[in-house]
C-alpha cells in the first residue's frame, strides 16, 4: 500500500494537473502494459484517466494523443485528450484523458432489455462510422499488402505453436480462397479493439469509447471481428444492432459478410499465437471462443454467422 501511495505522491508532485486530486485508483483490467489510473478530483469524483508508459514509447503515444484530437474533431463519443508529457526522473511518459462515466458494456448489457441492448448496438455502429471518417496518411502501405504479410507471419507461427484449432484444414482453406478480397480495400483509421469491453454504458445509453492505444489503419470491416469473438457471446441484440447501425439500419451486403468472415477466420489463427505469447494461462478460454466462432460459421461454410441470421428470424 505504501508503494502505491508513494507513486501517487510522485505523480501528483510531478504533474501540475494532478495537484488538486485526492486519490489515484489503479485499473487492473486489460492486456496493455500501460499503467492505468482513475484520478479523483478534490470532491472525490472521478475526473481523469492517467496512463503511464515506458518513456521509449513517447513518440507512439504522441501519435495516439493526436488521433484522439482527430476523434474530438469528428465529435466521437470518447475520452478527450487533455495532456501528454514525460517524467524523466521516473523514466515514464504519461497521458491524461477525460473520464467517461458508466460501466463497461460487457457488464451493463445483460442488465438491460433486448431492445435496449439492440439500441446501444445501433449507437455503437453510428460512433464507429464517425471514427472511420479519418483517412490514412499517404506513407502507409496498402491494406492488403500489410494484412497479407501479417497473416503470413501468424500462419508460420501457428504451424509451430503446437496448438491446433478443430477443423483447421477447412479454416485455412477458406482463408486461402478468400485472400484476394482484400485487394483495393480502403485504408481508414481503425480503433482496432472495438468491442463491449471498450464501450462504456450509462443509464441505458452508450456514453463513450475507451482505449484507442491499439489503433491502426485499414479496412473498416476489419473492426467487426471483435463482434464475432467477444460481443456476440454476451449480447446478440447488441451485436446485430452494431452491424445494422453501421449500415444505416440496412442489411449488410454480401461483400460485407465475405470480408467479415475472412477477417474473422484470419483472426482465429492470430488469436492462438497472441494468447500463447501474452496470456498462455487463458489459452483454454480463447479456444472455447474460437470453437464457438467455428460453430457459428459451420467451419466457414457460412459467411453470415448463425447468431445474426437466426436473430433476424426471431425479430
Order of alpha helices (4+ residues) and beta strands (2+ residues): alpha-beta-beta-beta-alpha-beta-beta-beta-alpha-alpha-alpha-alpha-beta-beta-beta-beta-alpha-alpha-alpha-alpha
